[in-house]
Amino acid sequence: MRLGKHLARAGVASRRAAEALIADGRVTVDGEVVRDPARDVDASQDIRLDGTAVAAEPAQVVVYAVHKPAGVVSTARDTHGRPTVTQLVDAPGLRLYPVGRLDADTTGLILLTNDGDLANRLTHPSYEVPRTYVAEVRGGPVPGRALRVLREGVELEDGRTAPARVRQLRPGVVELVLREGRKRQVRRMCEAVGHPVLRLARVAFGPLELGDLPEGAARRLGEDELRALRAAPRR
């Protein structure tokens, strides 16, 4: 198995984050610093991150749904001392990390897991797992022309956005279903069509919906929900 995948399956980090740890020289294999995430390894070898042994895989694979409040950051740790989403989950002994990110001022559904393969499956652009957002925007009702542009693709500084499902739920409140995850994408799209976002929430990730989970609360997903996530996209 490749080293990057081994770390992800062990719950150290998502696949991409694990590759960054390897590139930074923080991982050793049998005492040797390895910087190549494609290096083949097996369970018999002594693999360590920052000197701590990495198990072959977590004792249990878990996923939590979290209703992130505004002001909470979507990282496992924050160097500025801000509250993090991992602090919202009571899971002693488990090393959890977020699946993707939400901006600090965006609320709604975010997933936490120790399953690096699943995190990669849900966030890698090639899988196009949909994310559903509800945005309250400035400027009152959004005209049909602006909705059409949001659906067909918006020209941003980092390129044209992919087609999206967009509908106006009520005047000034828009639902967007995206299959890509650029930084602050919904906010930039809405601003580009003349309707800056006032409030933004993610209400679904693939087949999983936020539902009535209270803000700041977390719940562990059941087996049926895990199977649906692993089969995503299905919306």
VEXZA-792210 format. One line per 2 residues: number of its first residue (from 1); their letters; for each residue x, y, z of N, C-alpha, C. Coordinates in Angstrom, 1 decimal. Layout:
<nodes>
NUM) A) X/Y/Z/X/Y/Z/X/Y/Z ~ ...
</nodes>
This chain:
<nodes>
1) MR) 0.8/-1.2/0.0/0.0/0.0/0.0/0.9/1.3/0.0 ~ 0.4/2.3/-0.7/1.2/3.5/-0.7/1.2/4.2/0.6
3) LG) 2.3/4.9/1.0/2.4/5.5/2.3/1.3/6.5/2.5 ~ 1.0/7.3/1.6/-0.1/8.3/1.8/-1.4/7.7/2.1
5) KH) -1.8/6.6/1.4/-3.0/5.9/1.6/-3.0/5.2/3.0 ~ -1.8/4.7/3.4/-1.7/4.0/4.7/-2.0/5.0/5.8
7) LA) -1.5/6.2/5.7/-1.7/7.2/6.7/-3.2/7.6/6.8 ~ -3.8/7.8/5.6/-5.2/8.1/5.5/-6.1/7.0/6.1
9) RA) -5.8/5.8/5.8/-6.6/4.7/6.4/-6.4/4.6/7.9 ~ -5.2/5.0/8.4/-5.0/4.9/9.8/-5.6/6.1/10.5
11) GV) -6.3/7.0/9.8/-7.0/8.1/10.5/-6.1/9.2/10.8 ~ -4.9/9.3/10.3/-4.0/10.4/10.6/-4.5/11.7/10.0
13) AS) -5.0/11.6/8.8/-5.4/12.8/8.1/-6.1/12.4/6.8 ~ -6.7/13.3/6.1/-7.2/13.0/4.7/-6.0/12.6/3.8
15) RR) -6.3/12.1/2.7/-5.3/11.7/1.8/-4.3/12.8/1.4 ~ -4.9/13.9/1.0/-4.1/15.1/0.6/-3.3/15.7/1.8
17) AA) -4.0/15.7/2.9/-3.2/16.2/4.1/-2.1/15.3/4.5 ~ -2.3/14.0/4.4/-1.3/13.0/4.7/-0.1/13.2/3.7
19) EA) -0.4/13.4/2.5/0.7/13.6/1.5/1.5/14.9/1.8 ~ 0.8/15.9/2.4/1.6/17.1/2.8/2.4/16.8/4.0
21) LI) 2.0/16.0/4.9/2.8/15.6/6.1/4.0/14.9/5.7 ~ 3.9/14.0/4.7/5.0/13.3/4.2/6.0/14.2/3.5
23) AD) 5.5/15.1/2.7/6.4/16.0/2.0/7.2/16.9/2.9 ~ 6.6/17.2/4.1/7.2/18.0/5.1/8.3/17.3/5.9
25) GR) 8.5/16.0/5.6/9.5/15.2/6.3/9.1/14.8/7.7 ~ 7.8/14.7/8.0/7.4/14.4/9.3/7.1/12.9/9.5
27) VT) 7.3/12.1/8.5/7.0/10.7/8.5/8.2/9.9/8.3 ~ 8.4/8.8/9.1/9.5/7.9/9.0/9.0/6.5/8.7
29) VD) 9.8/5.7/8.0/9.5/4.3/7.8/10.7/3.6/8.2 ~ 10.6/2.7/9.2/11.8/2.0/9.7/12.9/2.9/10.0
31) GE) 12.6/4.1/10.6/13.6/5.1/11.0/14.1/6.0/9.9 ~ 13.7/5.8/8.7/14.1/6.6/7.6/13.0/7.7/7.2
33) VV) 13.4/8.9/7.1/12.5/10.0/6.7/12.1/9.7/5.2 ~ 10.8/9.6/5.0/10.3/9.4/3.6/9.5/10.5/3.1
35) RD) 9.8/11.1/2.0/9.0/12.2/1.4/8.2/11.9/0.2 ~ 8.2/10.6/-0.1/7.4/10.2/-1.3/6.1/9.5/-0.9
37) PA) 5.0/10.1/-1.1/3.7/9.5/-0.6/3.4/8.2/-1.4 ~ 4.0/8.0/-2.5/3.8/6.8/-3.3/4.6/5.6/-2.9
39) RD) 5.5/5.8/-1.9/6.4/4.7/-1.4/5.5/3.5/-0.9 ~ 5.8/2.3/-1.3/5.0/1.1/-0.9/5.5/0.7/0.5
41) VD) 4.5/0.5/1.4/4.7/0.1/2.8/3.8/-1.1/3.1 ~ 4.0/-1.7/4.2/3.1/-2.8/4.7/3.1/-2.7/6.2
43) AS) 2.1/-3.5/6.8/1.8/-3.4/8.2/3.0/-3.8/9.1 ~ 4.0/-4.6/8.5/5.1/-5.1/9.3/6.1/-4.0/9.6
45) QD) 6.0/-2.8/8.9/7.0/-1.8/9.0/6.7/-0.8/10.1 ~ 7.7/-0.2/10.7/7.6/0.8/11.7/7.3/2.2/11.1
47) IR) 6.1/2.6/11.1/5.8/3.9/10.4/5.4/4.9/11.5 ~ 6.0/6.0/11.5/5.8/7.0/12.6/5.6/8.4/12.0
49) LD) 4.7/9.2/12.7/4.5/10.6/12.4/4.9/11.4/13.6 ~ 5.9/12.2/13.4/6.5/13.1/14.4/7.0/12.2/15.6
51) GT) 7.5/11.0/15.3/8.0/10.1/16.3/7.0/9.2/16.9 ~ 5.7/9.3/16.6/4.7/8.5/17.2/4.2/7.4/16.2
53) AV) 4.2/6.2/16.7/3.8/5.1/15.8/2.4/5.3/15.3 ~ 2.3/4.9/14.0/1.0/5.0/13.3/0.4/3.6/13.2
55) AA) -0.8/3.4/13.7/-1.4/2.0/13.6/-1.8/1.7/12.1 ~ -2.0/0.5/11.8/-2.4/0.1/10.5/-3.7/0.7/10.0
57) EP) -4.6/0.8/10.9/-5.9/1.4/10.6/-6.6/1.7/12.0 ~ -7.5/2.7/12.0/-8.2/3.0/13.3/-9.0/1.8/13.8
59) AQ) -9.1/1.7/15.2/-9.8/0.6/15.8/-11.2/0.6/15.4 ~ -11.8/1.8/15.1/-13.2/1.9/14.7/-13.3/3.1/13.7
61) VV) -14.0/3.0/12.7/-14.2/4.1/11.7/-15.5/4.7/12.1 ~ -15.5/6.1/12.3/-16.6/6.8/12.7/-16.8/8.1/11.8
63) VY) -18.0/8.5/11.6/-18.3/9.8/11.0/-19.3/10.5/11.8 ~ -19.1/11.8/12.1/-20.0/12.6/12.8/-20.5/13.7/11.9
65) AV) -21.8/14.0/12.0/-22.4/15.2/11.4/-22.4/16.3/12.5 ~ -22.0/17.5/12.1/-21.9/18.6/13.0/-22.6/19.8/12.4
67) HK) -23.3/20.5/13.2/-24.0/21.8/12.8/-23.0/22.9/13.2 ~ -22.2/23.3/12.3/-21.2/24.3/12.7/-21.8/25.7/12.9
69) PA) -21.6/26.4/14.0/-22.0/27.8/14.2/-21.0/28.7/13.5 ~ -21.5/30.0/13.3/-20.6/31.0/12.8/-19.5/31.2/13.9
71) GV) -18.3/31.6/13.4/-17.2/31.9/14.3/-16.3/30.7/14.6 ~ -16.8/29.5/14.3/-16.0/28.2/14.6/-15.3/27.8/13.3
73) VS) -14.0/27.5/13.4/-13.2/27.2/12.2/-13.2/25.7/11.9 ~ -13.1/25.4/10.6/-13.2/24.0/10.2/-11.8/23.3/10.1
75) TA) -11.1/23.3/11.2/-9.8/22.7/11.3/-9.8/21.9/12.6 ~ -8.8/21.0/12.7/-8.7/20.2/13.9/-8.0/21.1/15.0
77) RD) -7.2/22.0/14.6/-6.5/22.9/15.6/-6.4/24.3/15.0 ~ -6.3/25.3/15.8/-6.2/26.6/15.3/-5.1/27.4/16.1
79) TH) -4.1/27.9/15.3/-3.0/28.6/15.9/-3.4/29.9/16.6 ~ -4.6/30.4/16.3/-5.0/31.7/16.8/-6.0/31.5/18.0
81) GR) -6.2/30.3/18.4/-7.0/30.0/19.6/-8.5/30.1/19.4 ~ -8.9/30.1/18.1/-10.4/30.1/17.8/-11.0/28.8/18.1
83) PT) -12.3/28.7/18.4/-12.9/27.4/18.6/-12.9/26.6/17.3 ~ -12.8/25.3/17.3/-12.7/24.5/16.1/-13.9/23.5/16.2
85) VT) -14.2/22.9/15.0/-15.3/22.0/14.9/-15.1/20.7/15.7 ~ -13.8/20.3/15.8/-13.5/19.1/16.5/-13.9/19.2/18.0
87) QL) -13.9/20.4/18.5/-14.3/20.6/19.9/-15.8/20.5/20.2 ~ -16.5/20.4/19.1/-18.0/20.2/19.2/-18.4/18.7/19.3
89) VD) -17.4/17.8/19.2/-17.7/16.4/19.2/-17.0/15.7/20.4 ~ -17.8/15.0/21.2/-17.3/14.3/22.3/-17.0/12.9/21.9
91) AP) -15.7/12.7/21.5/-15.2/11.4/21.1/-13.8/11.2/21.6 ~ -13.7/11.0/22.9/-12.4/10.8/23.5/-11.6/9.6/22.9
93) GL) -10.4/9.8/22.7/-9.5/8.8/22.1/-9.5/8.6/20.6 ~ -10.4/9.4/20.0/-10.4/9.3/18.5/-9.8/10.6/17.9
95) RL) -9.0/10.4/16.9/-8.4/11.5/16.1/-9.3/11.9/14.9 ~ -10.1/12.9/15.1/-11.1/13.3/14.0/-10.6/14.5/13.3
97) YP) -10.9/14.6/12.0/-10.6/15.8/11.3/-11.8/16.1/10.3 ~ -11.9/17.3/9.9/-13.0/17.7/9.0/-12.9/17.2/7.6
99) VG) -14.1/16.9/7.0/-14.2/16.5/5.6/-14.4/17.8/4.9 ~ -13.4/18.4/4.2/-13.5/19.7/3.6/-13.6/20.8/4.6
101) RL) -14.1/21.9/4.2/-14.1/23.1/5.1/-15.4/23.9/4.8 ~ -15.7/24.7/5.8/-16.7/25.8/5.7/-16.0/27.0/6.2
103) DA) -16.3/28.2/5.6/-15.7/29.4/6.1/-16.1/29.6/7.5 ~ -15.3/30.4/8.2/-15.6/30.7/9.7/-17.0/31.3/9.8
105) DT) -17.4/32.2/8.9/-18.7/32.8/9.0/-19.8/32.1/8.3 ~ -19.6/30.9/7.8/-20.7/30.1/7.2/-21.1/29.0/8.2
107) TG) -22.4/28.8/8.3/-22.9/27.8/9.3/-23.3/26.5/8.5 ~ -23.7/25.5/9.3/-24.3/24.4/8.6/-23.6/23.1/8.8
109) LI) -23.9/22.1/7.9/-23.4/20.8/8.0/-21.9/20.6/7.6 ~ -21.2/20.0/8.5/-19.8/19.6/8.2/-19.6/18.2/8.8
111) LL) -18.8/17.4/8.1/-18.6/16.0/8.6/-17.2/15.9/9.2 ~ -17.1/15.1/10.3/-15.8/14.8/10.9/-15.6/13.3/10.9
113) TN) -14.4/12.9/10.6/-14.2/11.4/10.6/-12.7/11.1/10.9 ~ -12.5/9.8/11.1/-11.1/9.3/11.2/-10.8/8.4/10.0
115) DG) -11.7/8.4/9.0/-11.6/7.6/7.8/-11.0/8.4/6.7 ~ -9.7/8.4/6.5/-9.1/9.2/5.4/-9.5/8.9/4.0
117) DL) -9.8/7.6/3.8/-10.2/7.2/2.4/-11.6/7.8/2.1 ~ -12.5/7.7/3.1/-13.8/8.3/2.9/-13.8/9.8/2.7
119) AN) -12.9/10.5/3.5/-12.8/11.9/3.3/-12.3/12.3/1.9 ~ -11.3/11.5/1.4/-10.8/11.7/0.1/-11.9/11.5/-0.9
121) RL) -12.7/10.4/-0.7/-13.8/10.1/-1.6/-14.9/11.2/-1.7 ~ -15.1/11.8/-0.6/-16.2/12.9/-0.5/-15.7/14.2/-1.0
123) TH) -14.4/14.5/-1.0/-13.9/15.8/-1.3/-13.2/15.9/-2.6 ~ -12.7/14.8/-3.2/-11.9/14.9/-4.4/-12.8/15.4/-5.5
125) PS) -12.3/16.3/-6.3/-13.1/16.9/-7.4/-13.6/15.9/-8.4 ~ -12.9/14.8/-8.6/-13.2/13.9/-9.6/-14.5/13.1/-9.3
127) YE) -14.9/13.1/-8.0/-16.1/12.4/-7.6/-17.4/13.3/-7.7 ~ -17.2/14.6/-7.7/-18.3/15.5/-7.9/-19.4/15.3/-6.9
129) VP) -19.1/15.0/-5.6/-20.2/14.9/-4.6/-20.8/16.2/-4.4 ~ -22.2/16.3/-4.5/-22.8/17.6/-4.4/-22.9/18.1/-3.0
131) RT) -22.8/19.5/-2.9/-23.0/20.1/-1.6/-24.1/21.1/-1.8 ~ -25.1/21.2/-0.9/-26.2/22.1/-1.0/-26.2/23.2/0.0
133) YV) -26.3/24.4/-0.5/-26.2/25.6/0.3/-27.5/26.5/0.2 ~ -27.8/27.2/1.3/-28.9/28.2/1.2/-28.3/29.5/1.6
135) AE) -28.4/30.5/0.6/-27.8/31.8/0.8/-28.9/32.9/0.9 ~ -28.8/33.7/1.9/-29.6/34.9/1.9/-28.8/36.0/1.4
137) VR) -29.3/36.7/0.3/-28.4/37.6/-0.4/-29.0/39.0/-0.3 ~ -28.1/40.0/-0.6/-28.4/41.4/-0.6/-29.2/41.7/-1.9
139) GG) -30.0/42.7/-1.9/-30.6/43.2/-3.1/-32.0/42.6/-3.4 ~ -32.6/42.0/-2.5/-34.0/41.5/-2.7/-34.1/40.4/-3.7
141) PV) -35.2/40.2/-4.4/-35.4/39.1/-5.3/-34.3/39.0/-6.3 ~ -33.8/37.8/-6.6/-32.7/37.6/-7.6/-33.4/37.4/-9.0
143) PG) -33.1/38.3/-9.9/-33.8/38.2/-11.2/-33.4/36.9/-12.0 ~ -34.3/36.5/-12.9/-34.1/35.3/-13.7/-32.7/35.3/-14.4
145) RA) -32.3/36.4/-14.9/-31.0/36.4/-15.6/-29.8/36.0/-14.7 ~ -29.8/36.6/-13.5/-28.8/36.2/-12.5/-28.8/34.8/-12.1
147) LR) -30.0/34.2/-12.0/-30.2/32.8/-11.6/-29.6/32.0/-12.8 ~ -29.9/32.4/-14.0/-29.4/31.6/-15.2/-27.9/31.6/-15.2
149) VL) -27.3/32.7/-14.9/-25.8/32.8/-14.9/-25.2/31.9/-13.8 ~ -25.9/31.9/-12.6/-25.4/31.0/-11.5/-25.5/29.5/-12.0
151) RE) -26.6/29.2/-12.7/-26.8/27.8/-13.1/-25.8/27.4/-14.2 ~ -25.5/28.3/-15.1/-24.7/28.0/-16.3/-23.2/28.1/-16.1
153) GV) -22.8/28.9/-15.1/-21.4/29.1/-14.8/-21.0/30.6/-14.7 ~ -20.3/30.9/-13.6/-19.9/32.3/-13.4/-18.4/32.5/-13.6
155) EL) -18.0/33.5/-14.3/-16.6/33.8/-14.5/-16.0/34.4/-13.2 ~ -15.1/33.6/-12.6/-14.4/34.1/-11.4/-12.9/34.2/-11.8
157) ED) -12.1/34.8/-10.8/-10.7/35.0/-11.1/-9.9/33.7/-11.3 ~ -10.5/32.6/-10.7/-9.8/31.3/-10.9/-10.5/30.4/-11.9
159) GR) -11.3/31.1/-12.8/-11.9/30.3/-13.9/-13.4/30.2/-13.7 ~ -14.1/29.7/-14.8/-15.5/29.6/-14.8/-16.0/28.5/-13.9
161) TA) -17.1/28.7/-13.2/-17.6/27.7/-12.3/-18.3/26.6/-13.1 ~ -18.4/25.4/-12.6/-19.2/24.4/-13.2/-20.7/24.7/-13.1
163) PA) -21.5/24.1/-14.0/-22.9/24.2/-13.9/-23.4/23.8/-12.6 ~ -24.4/24.5/-12.1/-25.0/24.2/-10.7/-26.5/24.2/-10.8
165) RV) -27.1/23.5/-9.8/-28.5/23.6/-9.7/-28.9/24.8/-8.8 ~ -29.7/25.7/-9.2/-30.0/26.9/-8.5/-31.5/27.2/-8.5
167) RQ) -32.1/27.5/-7.4/-33.5/28.0/-7.4/-33.6/29.0/-6.3 ~ -34.6/29.9/-6.5/-34.9/30.9/-5.5/-36.0/30.4/-4.6
169) LR) -35.7/30.1/-3.3/-36.7/29.6/-2.4/-37.8/30.6/-2.0 ~ -37.3/31.8/-1.9/-38.2/33.0/-1.7/-37.4/34.2/-2.0
171) PG) -38.0/35.4/-2.1/-37.3/36.5/-2.6/-36.0/36.8/-1.7 ~ -34.9/36.8/-2.4/-33.6/37.0/-1.7/-33.0/35.8/-1.0
173) VV) -33.6/34.7/-1.2/-33.0/33.4/-0.6/-32.9/32.4/-1.7 ~ -31.6/32.0/-1.9/-31.3/31.1/-3.0/-30.7/29.8/-2.5
175) EL) -31.1/28.7/-3.1/-30.5/27.4/-2.9/-29.6/27.0/-4.0 ~ -28.4/26.6/-3.7/-27.4/26.3/-4.7/-26.8/24.9/-4.4
177) VL) -26.8/24.0/-5.4/-26.2/22.7/-5.3/-25.0/22.7/-6.2 ~ -23.8/22.6/-5.6/-22.5/22.6/-6.3/-21.9/21.3/-6.3
179) RE) -21.1/21.0/-7.3/-20.3/19.7/-7.4/-18.8/20.0/-7.4 ~ -18.4/21.2/-7.0/-17.0/21.6/-6.8/-16.9/22.4/-5.6
181) GR) -15.7/22.5/-5.0/-15.5/23.1/-3.7/-14.4/24.1/-3.7 ~ -14.5/25.2/-4.5/-13.5/26.2/-4.4/-13.7/27.1/-3.2
183) KR) -12.6/27.8/-2.8/-12.6/28.6/-1.6/-13.7/29.7/-1.8 ~ -14.6/29.8/-0.8/-15.6/30.8/-0.7/-16.4/30.9/-2.0
185) QV) -16.6/29.8/-2.6/-17.2/29.8/-4.0/-18.6/30.4/-4.0 ~ -19.5/30.0/-3.1/-20.9/30.5/-3.2/-20.9/32.0/-3.0
187) RR) -20.1/32.5/-2.1/-20.0/33.9/-1.8/-19.5/34.7/-3.1 ~ -18.5/34.1/-3.7/-18.0/34.8/-4.9/-18.9/34.7/-6.1
189) MC) -19.6/33.6/-6.2/-20.6/33.5/-7.3/-21.7/34.5/-7.1 ~ -22.3/34.6/-5.9/-23.4/35.5/-5.7/-22.9/37.0/-5.9
191) EA) -21.8/37.3/-5.4/-21.3/38.7/-5.5/-21.1/39.0/-7.0 ~ -20.6/38.0/-7.8/-20.3/38.3/-9.2/-21.6/38.6/-10.0
193) VG) -22.8/38.1/-9.5/-24.0/38.5/-10.2/-24.8/39.6/-9.5 ~ -24.1/40.3/-8.6/-24.7/41.5/-8.0/-25.5/41.3/-6.8
195) HP) -25.4/40.1/-6.1/-26.2/39.8/-4.9/-25.3/39.2/-3.8 ~ -24.5/40.1/-3.2/-23.6/39.6/-2.1/-24.3/38.8/-1.0
197) VL) -23.7/37.8/-0.5/-24.3/37.0/0.6/-24.3/37.7/1.9 ~ -25.5/37.6/2.5/-25.6/38.1/3.9/-25.4/37.0/4.9
199) RL) -26.1/35.9/4.6/-25.9/34.7/5.5/-25.9/33.5/4.6 ~ -25.0/32.5/5.0/-24.9/31.3/4.2/-24.8/30.1/5.1
201) AR) -25.5/29.0/4.7/-25.5/27.8/5.4/-25.5/26.6/4.5 ~ -24.7/25.6/4.8/-24.7/24.3/4.1/-25.8/23.4/4.7
203) VA) -26.7/22.9/3.9/-27.8/22.1/4.4/-27.7/20.7/4.0 ~ -26.8/20.3/3.1/-26.7/18.9/2.7/-25.3/18.7/2.2
205) FG) -24.8/17.5/2.4/-23.5/17.0/1.8/-23.7/15.7/1.2 ~ -23.7/15.6/-0.1/-24.1/14.3/-0.7/-25.5/13.9/-0.3
207) PL) -25.7/12.7/0.1/-27.1/12.3/0.5/-27.5/12.7/1.9 ~ -26.5/13.2/2.7/-26.8/13.5/4.1/-27.3/14.9/4.2
209) EL) -28.4/15.1/4.9/-29.0/16.4/5.2/-28.8/16.9/6.6 ~ -28.7/18.2/6.8/-28.6/18.7/8.1/-29.8/18.5/9.0
211) GD) -31.0/18.6/8.4/-32.2/18.3/9.1/-32.4/19.2/10.3 ~ -32.8/18.7/11.4/-33.1/19.5/12.6/-32.0/19.4/13.7
213) LP) -30.8/19.0/13.2/-29.7/19.0/14.2/-29.4/20.4/14.7 ~ -29.5/20.6/16.0/-29.3/22.0/16.5/-27.9/22.6/16.3
215) EG) -27.9/23.9/16.2/-26.6/24.5/15.9/-25.6/24.2/17.1 ~ -24.4/23.9/16.8/-23.4/23.5/17.8/-23.4/22.1/18.2
217) AA) -24.4/21.3/17.7/-24.6/19.9/18.1/-23.9/19.0/17.1 ~ -23.7/17.7/17.5/-23.1/16.7/16.7/-23.8/15.4/16.9
219) RR) -23.8/14.5/15.9/-24.3/13.2/16.1/-23.5/12.2/15.2 ~ -23.4/11.0/15.8/-22.6/10.0/15.0/-23.6/9.4/14.0
221) LG) -23.1/9.2/12.8/-23.9/8.6/11.7/-24.0/7.1/11.9 ~ -25.2/6.6/11.5/-25.5/5.2/11.6/-24.9/4.4/10.3
223) ED) -25.0/3.1/10.4/-24.5/2.3/9.3/-25.2/2.6/7.9 ~ -26.5/2.8/7.9/-27.2/3.1/6.7/-26.7/4.4/6.1
225) EL) -26.4/5.4/6.9/-25.9/6.7/6.4/-24.5/6.6/5.9 ~ -23.7/5.8/6.6/-22.3/5.5/6.1/-22.3/4.9/4.8
227) RA) -23.2/3.9/4.6/-23.3/3.2/3.3/-23.7/4.2/2.2 ~ -24.6/5.1/2.5/-25.1/6.1/1.5/-23.9/7.1/1.2
229) LR) -23.2/7.5/2.2/-22.1/8.4/1.9/-21.0/7.7/1.0 ~ -20.7/6.5/1.3/-19.7/5.8/0.5/-20.2/5.5/-0.9
231) AA) -21.5/5.6/-1.1/-22.0/5.4/-2.5/-22.2/6.7/-3.2 ~ -22.0/7.9/-2.5/-22.2/9.2/-3.1/-21.3/9.3/-4.3
233) PR) -21.7/10.2/-5.3/-22.9/11.0/-5.3/-24.2/10.3/-5.7 ~ -25.3/10.7/-5.1/-26.6/10.1/-5.4/-27.7/11.1/-5.3
235) R) -27.4/12.4/-5.6/-28.5/13.4/-5.5/-28.9/13.8/-6.9
</nodes>
